[in-house]
Structure formats: structure tokens, C-alpha cells
Amino acid sequence: MSASPACLACGSTRRERVLDLGSTPLANANVRPADAARAEARYPLELLFCLDCALVQLSELVPPEILFSDYCYMTGASSTMVAHFGAFAAAATKRFALGPKDLVVEVASNDGTLLAAFLANGTRVLGVEPAANLCQVAEQKGVESVARFFGTEVARELRAERGPASMVCANNVLAHVPDLPGVLAGMRILTEPAGVVSIEFPWLYWLVEHLEYDTVYHEHLSYFSIVALEKAFARAGLAIFDIEELPVHGGSLRVLARAGKEHGPRVAEIVARERALGLHRAEGFHAFAKRVAANRTALRALLSGLKQGGKRIAAYGAPAKGNTLLNYCAISTDLVEYTVDRNPLKVGCLTPGAHLPIRPVSVLAEDRPDFALILPWNLAPEIVAQERLYRERGGRFLVPIPEPKAL
């Protein structure tokens, strides 16, 4: 663990604390039952606001080698994300006239879900993914992958070996990187002069507006607004030509850019909305912090009331965001008996900190707890639809964000 002495985007040391979620374990550091009695490493989880470029970022950083060398999140475990990336690959292939000669590179390609869709649409693909275990999963899908952390050096090597890329994608990864300028510059190096850079990330606007504080965890070093990113892109020599709003992950943006100097008009439109919410100044986050504390009080009251009324409560999912929520709200097996998950890499473990046993999804309908708290609340419609048998047997779902309630 190391303190972040300067802004990850602009290098400024003028930063102000705007949210403190306490000290928590790493959100994806699931615990084997045999290790349950061992003390878990905990790290401060607080957000700082850069007074010079407006980037919101963690105060202390965990080395990426600890976070990502063996990673348990798999994109393909969510039918919502499989459909989302399949639609994007089809649309991008058509919009940018990509064909068999074009190379699409994905930074942090995970299990190859997106690139497999591009491959099916007829392009060449290459994944750059630091987690060796996920590279192996991607290779089984026919997606060539290299186990590397992306940056300017890797970009130059890949360009020398394979030529320029027609498109480089980075989906839900930019927040993970400590070298933000290097990754953005690397994407320009790999695509210039005419290739497209496509970056998706959860939008800070919706995090604040919809109280999505559980998306704050140690893997997410930065939390992006266009107010901050327009400056970071410009410093890397990238010009934003389009921005799309997306429903995934509680509200995201897809930013499209090329090598260049002048951003398109869409940037000014988004920045105006962000400034109206106060995302351009530290004071805009003070009310947000008070709402976060109120949510914790309300969620604990809801669960405690149900428990005191004799109701049994389980949870659905073991996502990173859920572990931020469980630990910040001090929710453990005294309130929630266990959780269920579709990811085989998680089943059989305990959630970090809270130590909820992670069981197969089939247990929910078999055991029939009265309520199930949906931790990946952004996938609530998908989960409710999938768990028809649980609902038919009397089960009800709860969501914690933006306000705790029964569905």
C-alpha cells in the first residue's frame, strides 16, 4: 500500500478529501473457509478531489500486481454484459467499416467476451490482460491474449509487431490504472493517425446522482467525469469526437476519440451537465457524503427490522461493489446468512470482511429465505427474471441503492 502523493491525471498535490468509507479488505479478495480465522489486510478507502483538474481518486493505492495477477471477475458470467458487448461489437464493426484486415485490441480483455464478438464479426483481435488465468479462458474462446499491463512501452511493441490498430477498446478498466497518462498515450500510439479509441467507464455523474458509493473500492483508483477526462485526453494527444450514455453498471459513458487536438461539441454538452451537479468543485461532494451515511443507517434499519420480525435474509451475488457495501455498512452473518453467485471461482469461498458464505445460485430456490438482498443491484432486472422459481416459492428481493427497499 502506498499513499498517492499526487493526482493520477495531472500530478497536482492540491487535493481535498470528499468521502471516507473507512478501512476495508480488498473487494475481490474472497476468503477460503480454511483461512477464515486469519486476519485480513485492510486498507483506507477514501476519495480525494483534485483542486486543479477535478479528478476524483483514492487517497492510497494498492499495487496492481496484488489486485490483478489472479482475478476472479469474469465478464461472461453476466448475460447483460455479454449482450452489451455483443451489441457494441456489431455496431462498431458497421460504423467504422471494420473487416478482416483490421485489428481490434482490447486493454484488460478479461475472459475475451468482447473480442470474441469482434472475432465473430470478422476482424482480427488481440487481448492485453494482466491476469494470466483470464488469458487462458480467453484463449479457449479463440481470442489471442498476452498477459501484460498496457502502457506506452507495450503499445510501441505491439505496433512494431502487428502494425497500427483500427480500434483499441478499454472497457471498465481506465479506473484501475495508476498510470493514466501512460495508458491514454499508449492507446494513441497504437491507433494513430486514424484508428479509434473506445473507452467505457462508470460515470461519476450517476455515482453521485444515484448514490452509487458501493462502486468505490481499491481496484477503482479513479472516478471519472468529462470535466476531468477532457483535460487528460488532451494531454495524451487524443481528441474526443463522440460520447454515448449507457445504462450498464448503474450508468456509464462510452467515449470515442482519435489522435488529434480539438474535442467535438458533445464534450461541452456533458461538461455543462456535470457542472450543474457540482462535479467541478470539491464542495459539490459534501452533500453526497451525508447521503452516503444516511443510506447506511437506512439499510441497517431495514435488515434489522426484518430480522427482528423473524424473517430470514440471504443475498444474491458476490460482486466487488457488494463487498464495499457490506463492510461499510457492517453487515455480516448476523443479518445476512449467506450469498449466492454464478461465478464458479467464487462459490465455496467467503466474502472478504463480512465472511458471508458464497453458495451456488440453486441454493436460493432450494433454501427459500424470505428475502434476498441483490448486491449487484445494477443487474436487478436480469436477476429477478432468472430467479422465477425463488419468487414463485415466496421469496422477495431487496435492493440497497439508491435507497434500501423491497422490490
RODO-2510 file (C-alpha; in nm, 4 decimals, decimal comma):
residues 407
     n   res          X          Y          Z
     1     m     0,0000     0,0000     0,0000
     2     s     0,1291     0,3428    -0,0830
     3     a    -0,0120     0,6901    -0,0377
     4     s    -0,0904     0,8661    -0,3661
     5     p     0,1268     1,1795    -0,3331
     6     a    -0,0049     1,3457    -0,6475
     7     c    -0,3046     1,3471    -0,8812
     8     l    -0,3058     1,0438    -1,1109
     9     a    -0,4059     1,2596    -1,4075
    10     c    -0,2212     1,5912    -1,3763
    11     g     0,0356     1,5422    -1,0980
    12     s    -0,1041     1,8136    -0,8722
    13     t    -0,0662     1,7754    -0,4951
    14     r    -0,3619     2,0057    -0,4241
    15     r    -0,6347     1,7591    -0,3299
    16     e    -0,9213     1,7562    -0,0800
    17     r    -1,0849     1,4581     0,0960
    18     v    -1,4528     1,4268    -0,0034
    19     l    -1,5607     1,0760     0,1110
    20     d    -1,4360     0,8320     0,3763
    21     l    -1,5689     0,4720     0,3718
    22     g    -1,3377     0,3501     0,6464
    23     s    -1,0799     0,0728     0,6274
    24     t    -1,1872    -0,2316     0,4247
    25     p    -1,0434    -0,5543     0,2792
    26     l    -0,9786    -0,5749    -0,0948
    27     a    -1,3161    -0,6140    -0,2632
    28     n    -1,2247    -0,9221    -0,4680
    29     a    -1,0098    -1,0926    -0,2020
    30     n    -1,2538    -1,3733    -0,1282
    31     v    -1,1527    -1,5907     0,1666
    32     r    -1,1152    -1,9684     0,1704
    33     p    -1,3016    -2,1229     0,4654
    34     a    -0,9759    -2,2720     0,5969
    35     d    -0,8355    -1,9185     0,6268
    36     a    -1,1410    -1,7654     0,7951
    37     a    -0,9640    -1,7176     1,1295
    38     r    -0,6698    -1,5298     0,9774
    39     a    -0,6618    -1,1531     0,9939
    40     e    -0,7393    -0,9882     0,6607
    41     a    -0,5401    -0,6961     0,5308
    42     r    -0,7471    -0,3778     0,5390
    43     y    -0,6768    -0,0528     0,3608
    44     p    -0,8177     0,3010     0,3875
    45     l    -1,0964     0,3631     0,1384
    46     e    -1,1368     0,7377     0,0898
    47     l    -1,1781     0,9702    -0,2058
    48     l    -0,9834     1,2854    -0,2836
    49     f    -1,0796     1,5627    -0,5265
    50     c    -0,8040     1,7250    -0,7332
    51     l    -0,8391     2,1008    -0,6981
    52     d    -0,6550     2,1565    -1,0285
    53     c    -0,8077     1,9075    -1,2758
    54     a    -1,1201     1,7797    -1,0885
    55     l    -1,0251     1,4107    -1,0977
    56     v    -1,1744     1,2101    -0,8101
    57     q    -0,9350     0,9402    -0,6896
    58     l    -0,8340     0,7164    -0,3997
    59     s    -0,6028     0,8536    -0,1330
    60     e    -0,3941     0,5333    -0,1145
    61     l    -0,3122     0,2769    -0,3812
    62     v    -0,2692    -0,0994    -0,3642
    63     p    -0,0057    -0,2270    -0,6133
    64     p    -0,1741    -0,3633    -0,9291
    65     e     0,0287    -0,6848    -0,9022
    66     i    -0,1682    -0,7651    -0,5846
    67     l    -0,5047    -0,6676    -0,7300
    68     f    -0,4974    -0,8200    -1,0772
    69     s    -0,2434    -1,1016    -1,1104
    70     d    -0,5119    -1,3644    -1,0364
    71     y    -0,8528    -1,2126    -1,0925
    72     c    -1,1924    -1,3701    -1,0204
    73     y    -1,4301    -1,1358    -1,2080
    74     m    -1,5391    -1,2757    -1,5457
    75     t    -1,7402    -1,0652    -1,7911
    76     g    -1,9010    -1,3751    -1,9413
    77     a    -2,0755    -1,4573    -1,6115
    78     s    -2,3304    -1,1799    -1,6775
    79     s    -2,5766    -1,2253    -1,9632
    80     t    -2,6367    -0,8487    -1,9506
    81     m    -2,2703    -0,7736    -2,0203
    82     v    -2,2435    -1,0454    -2,2870
    83     a    -2,5373    -0,8872    -2,4708
    84     h    -2,3987    -0,5357    -2,4173
    85     f    -2,0584    -0,6162    -2,5642
    86     g    -2,2088    -0,8207    -2,8454
    87     a    -2,4209    -0,5235    -2,9499
    88     f    -2,1229    -0,2866    -2,9279
    89     a    -1,9019    -0,5132    -3,1425
    90     a    -2,1704    -0,5348    -3,4107
    91     a    -2,2369    -0,1589    -3,4080
    92     a    -1,8678    -0,0625    -3,4083
    93     t    -1,7894    -0,3062    -3,6904
    94     k    -2,0601    -0,1426    -3,9019
    95     r    -1,9949     0,2206    -3,8027
    96     f    -1,6195     0,2081    -3,8642
    97     a    -1,6325    -0,0403    -4,1548
    98     l    -1,4050    -0,2923    -3,9836
    99     g    -1,3070    -0,6001    -4,1804
   100     p    -1,0656    -0,8968    -4,1926
   101     k    -0,7592    -0,6713    -4,2283
   102     d    -0,8483    -0,4567    -3,9277
   103     l    -0,7007    -0,5239    -3,5839
   104     v    -0,9088    -0,4644    -3,2703
   105     v    -0,7118    -0,4589    -2,9453
   106     e    -0,8728    -0,4628    -2,6022
   107     v    -0,6892    -0,3355    -2,2965
   108     a    -0,7747    -0,5547    -1,9946
   109     s    -0,9625    -0,8012    -2,2138
   110     n    -1,0728    -1,0197    -1,9213
   111     d    -1,2156    -1,3535    -2,0398
   112     g    -1,2336    -1,2406    -2,4048
   113     t    -1,6100    -1,1810    -2,4175
   114     l    -1,5909    -0,8566    -2,6189
   115     l    -1,3133    -0,9680    -2,8525
   116     a    -1,4907    -1,2968    -2,9226
   117     a    -1,7807    -1,0870    -3,0522
   118     f    -1,5476    -0,8830    -3,2763
   119     l    -1,3884    -1,2072    -3,3961
   120     a    -1,7317    -1,3407    -3,4903
   121     n    -1,7892    -1,0201    -3,6876
   122     g    -1,4777    -1,0884    -3,8955
   123     t    -1,1953    -0,8759    -3,7531
   124     r    -0,8532    -0,9682    -3,6177
   125     v    -0,8321    -0,9389    -3,2401
   126     l    -0,5759    -0,9254    -2,9613
   127     g    -0,6322    -0,9054    -2,5879
   128     v    -0,3885    -0,7436    -2,3430
   129     e    -0,4808    -0,8781    -1,9988
   130     p    -0,2580    -0,8850    -1,6872
   131     a    -0,4408    -1,1776    -1,5222
   132     a    -0,2859    -1,4954    -1,6650
   133     n    -0,5804    -1,7094    -1,5510
   134     l    -0,8219    -1,4984    -1,7593
   135     c    -0,5908    -1,5072    -2,0628
   136     q    -0,6280    -1,8846    -2,0564
   137     v    -1,0078    -1,8568    -2,0513
   138     a    -0,9967    -1,6130    -2,3449
   139     e    -0,7641    -1,8376    -2,5456
   140     q    -1,0220    -2,1154    -2,5149
   141     k    -1,2627    -1,8837    -2,6997
   142     g    -1,0098    -1,8363    -2,9792
   143     v    -0,9086    -1,4882    -2,8565
   144     e    -0,5317    -1,4414    -2,8721
   145     s    -0,4183    -1,2784    -2,5475
   146     v    -0,0949    -1,1571    -2,3909
   147     a    -0,0509    -1,1351    -2,0142
   148     r     0,0798    -0,7781    -1,9849
   149     f    -0,0051    -0,4473    -1,8190
   150     f    -0,0766    -0,1993    -2,1009
   151     g     0,1197     0,1250    -2,1363
   152     t     0,3344     0,3182    -2,3836
   153     e     0,6081     0,0536    -2,3973
   154     v     0,3653    -0,2308    -2,4707
   155     a     0,1853    -0,0113    -2,7259
   156     r     0,5073     0,0522    -2,9170
   157     e     0,5969    -0,3174    -2,9099
   158     l     0,2561    -0,4241    -3,0397
   159     r     0,2560    -0,1597    -3,3131
   160     a     0,6024    -0,2708    -3,4273
   161     e     0,4934    -0,6354    -3,4335
   162     r     0,1439    -0,6034    -3,5802
   163     g     0,1031    -0,2560    -3,7257
   164     p    -0,1499     0,0077    -3,6166
   165     a    -0,4796    -0,0980    -3,4634
   166     s    -0,8036     0,0164    -3,6244
   167     m    -0,9636     0,0218    -3,2812
   168     v    -0,8435    -0,0044    -2,9221
   169     c    -1,1066    -0,0670    -2,6562
   170     a    -1,0772    -0,0241    -2,2814
   171     n    -1,3979    -0,1132    -2,1028
   172     n    -1,4309    -0,0650    -1,7277
   173     v    -1,0538    -0,0612    -1,6844
   174     l    -0,9389     0,3009    -1,7018
   175     a    -1,0376     0,3449    -1,3373
   176     h    -0,7984     0,0619    -1,2442
   177     v    -0,4755     0,2058    -1,3799
   178     p    -0,2270     0,4097    -1,1743
   179     d    -0,0541     0,5415    -1,4892
   180     l    -0,3492     0,7178    -1,6500
   181     p    -0,1368     0,9398    -1,8804
   182     g     0,0668     0,6369    -1,9948
   183     v    -0,2370     0,4246    -2,0825
   184     l    -0,4058     0,7055    -2,2755
   185     a    -0,0840     0,7864    -2,4611
   186     g    -0,0354     0,4162    -2,5346
   187     m    -0,3783     0,3991    -2,6940
   188     r    -0,2922     0,6972    -2,9133
   189     i     0,0400     0,5371    -3,0118
   190     l    -0,1323     0,2143    -3,1121
   191     t    -0,4079     0,3794    -3,3187
   192     e    -0,2646     0,6965    -3,4747
   193     p    -0,3212     0,8516    -3,7188
   194     a    -0,6774     0,7322    -3,7935
   195     g    -0,7690     0,4480    -3,5563
   196     v    -1,0451     0,4796    -3,2965
   197     v    -1,0053     0,4695    -2,9186
   198     s    -1,3185     0,3488    -2,7362
   199     i    -1,3320     0,3722    -2,3566
   200     e    -1,6228     0,2780    -2,1293
   201     f    -1,6405     0,3630    -1,7606
   202     p    -1,8991     0,4163    -1,4859
   203     w    -1,9870     0,7858    -1,4954
   204     l    -1,9226     0,9922    -1,1824
   205     y    -2,2392     1,1892    -1,2567
   206     w    -2,4569     0,8831    -1,1902
   207     l    -2,2427     0,7714    -0,8962
   208     v    -2,3280     1,0997    -0,7224
   209     e    -2,6837     1,1443    -0,8512
   210     h    -2,7906     0,7848    -0,7717
   211     l    -2,5753     0,7381    -0,4583
   212     e    -2,3672     0,4554    -0,6071
   213     y    -2,0984     0,4718    -0,3377
   214     d    -2,0553     0,0939    -0,3393
   215     t    -1,8711     0,1252    -0,6711
   216     v    -1,5846     0,2773    -0,4712
   217     y    -1,3248     0,0095    -0,3967
   218     h    -0,9484    -0,0313    -0,4114
   219     e    -0,9401    -0,1581    -0,7705
   220     h    -1,1071     0,1657    -0,8833
   221     l    -0,8335     0,4233    -0,8375
   222     s    -1,0175     0,6986    -1,0263
   223     y    -1,3830     0,8075    -1,0736
   224     f    -1,4375     0,9893    -1,3982
   225     s    -1,6201     1,2972    -1,5120
   226     i    -1,5723     1,4513    -1,8535
   227     v    -1,4696     1,7678    -1,6690
   228     a    -1,1541     1,5790    -1,5676
   229     l    -1,1143     1,3478    -1,8674
   230     e    -1,1269     1,6150    -2,1371
   231     k    -0,8035     1,7533    -1,9929
   232     a    -0,6417     1,4104    -1,9554
   233     f    -0,7277     1,3136    -2,3144
   234     a    -0,5912     1,6417    -2,4487
   235     r    -0,2611     1,5932    -2,2637
   236     a    -0,2330     1,2468    -2,4223
   237     g    -0,2927     1,3841    -2,7719
   238     l    -0,6436     1,2405    -2,8060
   239     a    -0,9468     1,4333    -2,9304
   240     i    -1,2934     1,3155    -2,8220
   241     f    -1,5348     1,3077    -3,1168
   242     d    -1,8363     1,1356    -2,9582
   243     i    -1,9778     1,0375    -2,6172
   244     e    -2,2550     0,7822    -2,5677
   245     e    -2,4576     0,7346    -2,2485
   246     l    -2,5042     0,3709    -2,1455
   247     p    -2,7263     0,2027    -1,8837
   248     v    -2,4710    -0,0597    -1,7708
   249     h    -2,3014    -0,0501    -1,4287
   250     g    -2,5553     0,1950    -1,2950
   251     g    -2,4892     0,4485    -1,5703
   252     s    -2,1764     0,4646    -1,7858
   253     l    -2,0223     0,6611    -2,0706
   254     r    -1,8548     0,5399    -2,3868
   255     v    -1,6004     0,7951    -2,5053
   256     l    -1,4775     0,7738    -2,8649
   257     a    -1,1560     0,9516    -2,9607
   258     r    -0,8768     0,9711    -3,2177
   259     a    -0,5333     1,1249    -3,2295
   260     g    -0,5939     1,4994    -3,2504
   261     k    -0,6188     1,8297    -3,0661
   262     e    -0,9799     1,9537    -3,0626
   263     h    -1,2714     1,7827    -2,8871
   264     g    -1,6130     1,7696    -3,0526
   265     p    -1,9262     1,9567    -2,9328
   266     r    -2,0563     1,6597    -2,7320
   267     v    -1,7863     1,7272    -2,4712
   268     a    -1,9238     2,0734    -2,3893
   269     e    -2,2765     1,9315    -2,3565
   270     i    -2,1710     1,6695    -2,0985
   271     v    -1,9473     1,9120    -1,9085
   272     a    -2,2402     2,1534    -1,8692
   273     r    -2,4491     1,8801    -1,7037
   274     e    -2,1627     1,7847    -1,4736
   275     r    -2,1005     2,1412    -1,3649
   276     a    -2,4710     2,1827    -1,2860
   277     l    -2,4344     1,8890    -1,0414
   278     g    -2,1221     2,0435    -0,8897
   279     l    -1,8704     1,7858    -1,0119
   280     h    -1,6187     2,0582    -1,0957
   281     r    -1,5575     2,1555    -0,7308
   282     a    -1,4939     1,9758    -0,4023
   283     e    -1,7920     2,1384    -0,2325
   284     g    -2,0222     1,9539    -0,4713
   285     f    -1,9395     1,6256    -0,2944
   286     h    -2,0101     1,7289     0,0653
   287     a    -2,3862     1,6678     0,0436
   288     f    -2,3129     1,3364    -0,1303
   289     a    -2,1090     1,2185     0,1693
   290     k    -2,4003     1,2952     0,4039
   291     r    -2,6391     1,0958     0,1822
   292     v    -2,3987     0,8004     0,1899
   293     a    -2,4024     0,7933     0,5705
   294     a    -2,7834     0,8155     0,5693
   295     n    -2,8061     0,5186     0,3302
   296     r    -2,6002     0,3054     0,5686
   297     t    -2,8349     0,3887     0,8557
   298     a    -3,1449     0,3130     0,6465
   299     l    -3,0135    -0,0181     0,5104
   300     r    -2,9150    -0,1473     0,8519
   301     a    -3,2553    -0,0443     0,9889
   302     l    -3,4370    -0,2308     0,7098
   303     l    -3,2373    -0,5518     0,7577
   304     s    -3,2532    -0,5366     1,1374
   305     g    -3,6278    -0,4823     1,1291
   306     l    -3,6814    -0,7828     0,9044
   307     k    -3,4538    -0,9966     1,1191
   308     q    -3,6324    -0,8957     1,4395
   309     g    -3,9600    -0,9837     1,2697
   310     g    -3,8402    -1,3404     1,2247
   311     k    -3,7517    -1,3151     0,8567
   312     r    -3,4542    -1,4968     0,7044
   313     i    -3,2307    -1,2908     0,4758
   314     a    -2,9751    -1,4058     0,2184
   315     a    -2,8001    -1,2094    -0,0544
   316     y    -2,7609    -1,2502    -0,4280
   317     g    -2,4183    -1,2050    -0,5842
   318     a    -2,0643    -1,1573    -0,4593
   319     p    -1,9505    -0,8569    -0,6660
   320     a    -1,6772    -0,6170    -0,5623
   321     k    -1,9331    -0,3414    -0,5114
   322     g    -2,1266    -0,5652    -0,2747
   323     n    -1,8222    -0,6081    -0,0552
   324     t    -1,7778    -0,2322    -0,0239
   325     l    -2,1413    -0,2094     0,0809
   326     l    -2,1251    -0,4990     0,3304
   327     n    -1,8110    -0,3720     0,5002
   328     y    -1,9029    -0,0040     0,5116
   329     c    -2,2491    -0,0859     0,6468
   330     a    -2,1119    -0,3501     0,8899
   331     i    -2,3393    -0,6228     0,7525
   332     s    -2,2310    -0,9777     0,8337
   333     t    -2,3893    -1,3168     0,9033
   334     d    -2,5768    -1,1694     1,2000
   335     l    -2,8089    -1,0051     0,9455
   336     v    -2,7498    -1,1910     0,6164
   337     e    -2,6954    -1,5678     0,6326
   338     y    -2,5119    -1,6235     0,3024
   339     t    -2,4954    -1,5100    -0,0595
   340     v    -2,5200    -1,6961    -0,3899
   341     d    -2,3252    -1,6414    -0,7107
   342     r    -2,2970    -1,7841    -1,0629
   343     n    -1,9189    -1,7479    -1,0814
   344     p    -1,7573    -2,0866    -1,0050
   345     l    -1,4363    -1,9098    -0,8973
   346     k    -1,6258    -1,7543    -0,6048
   347     v    -1,8527    -2,0385    -0,4913
   348     g    -1,7211    -2,2105    -0,1799
   349     c    -1,5384    -1,9028    -0,0540
   350     l    -1,6358    -1,6368     0,1989
   351     t    -1,6834    -1,2723     0,1103
   352     p    -1,3975    -1,0509     0,2346
   353     g    -1,4552    -0,8873     0,5698
   354     a    -1,8210    -0,9808     0,6143
   355     h    -1,7458    -1,3536     0,5631
   356     l    -2,0781    -1,4415     0,4040
   357     p    -2,0552    -1,7987     0,2660
   358     i    -2,0796    -1,7907    -0,1167
   359     r    -2,3056    -2,0720    -0,2399
   360     p    -2,4374    -2,1790    -0,5824
   361     v    -2,7381    -1,9874    -0,7140
   362     s    -2,9520    -2,3020    -0,6984
   363     v    -2,9445    -2,2806    -0,3173
   364     l    -3,1724    -1,9753    -0,3208
   365     a    -3,4802    -2,1592    -0,4519
   366     e    -3,3984    -2,4712    -0,2508
   367     d    -3,3435    -2,2973     0,0852
   368     r    -3,6126    -2,0312     0,0340
   369     p    -3,5030    -1,7438     0,2584
   370     d    -3,7727    -1,4799     0,2927
   371     f    -3,5618    -1,2063     0,1337
   372     a    -3,2517    -1,1851    -0,0871
   373     l    -3,0510    -0,8621    -0,0947
   374     i    -2,9304    -0,8012    -0,4510
   375     l    -2,5703    -0,6836    -0,4198
   376     p    -2,5156    -0,6298    -0,7969
   377     w    -2,8230    -0,4036    -0,7952
   378     n    -2,7411    -0,2781    -1,1451
   379     l    -2,8352    -0,6267    -1,2707
   380     a    -3,1584    -0,6462    -1,0690
   381     p    -3,3949    -0,6914    -1,3688
   382     e    -3,1791    -0,9757    -1,5037
   383     i    -3,1587    -1,1446    -1,1632
   384     v    -3,5291    -1,1129    -1,0825
   385     a    -3,6168    -1,2615    -1,4223
   386     q    -3,3746    -1,5518    -1,3773
   387     e    -3,4948    -1,6401    -1,0269
   388     r    -3,8590    -1,7058    -1,1107
   389     l    -3,8658    -2,0294    -0,9067
   390     y    -3,7422    -1,8484    -0,5950
   391     r    -4,0129    -1,5859    -0,6374
   392     e    -4,2821    -1,8484    -0,7020
   393     r    -4,1846    -2,0114    -0,3724
   394     g    -4,2465    -1,6888    -0,1853
   395     g    -3,9039    -1,5235    -0,1981
   396     r    -3,8710    -1,1458    -0,2296
   397     f    -3,5791    -0,9315    -0,3378
   398     l    -3,4286    -0,6242    -0,1714
   399     v    -3,2089    -0,3582    -0,3311
   400     p    -2,9751    -0,1280    -0,1320
   401     i    -2,9118     0,1513    -0,3852
   402     p    -3,0154     0,4340    -0,4282
   403     e    -3,2491     0,3663    -0,1360
   404     p    -3,2995     0,0392     0,0540
   405     k    -3,6328    -0,1186    -0,0383
   406     a    -3,8136    -0,4413    -0,1236
   407     l    -3,8967    -0,4942    -0,4896
***
